[in-house]
C-alpha cells in the first residue's frame, strides 16, 4: 500500500503538535500575578495547561513512531496480531498501532 498521503498528514500534524507544545511551555513559564486571588486561578490554569502539554507530548510520540514505522516499512501492520490495519482505520487514526479487532 502507498502511504504517501498519510505520511504528509502525519508530518503536518507533527509540526502542529510541536508548535502547540512550544506555546504551552511558553505559557507555563510566564510570570504570575501579584494578586493572591489571581495567582490561585492562574495556578489552577497551570494544572490544565500542564495536562494539555502532557497529552500533546504523547501525541507527538505517537505520530513520530508512526513516521518511523512508515520509514521502516512496518506501518499498517497490527502490533498485536500482525494483520493489516485497515486503510479506513488509518485514515481516521493514522498513528494507529492496532487493527480494529485488537484495539477493542
Order of alpha helices (4+ residues) and beta strands (2+ residues): alpha-alpha-alpha-alpha
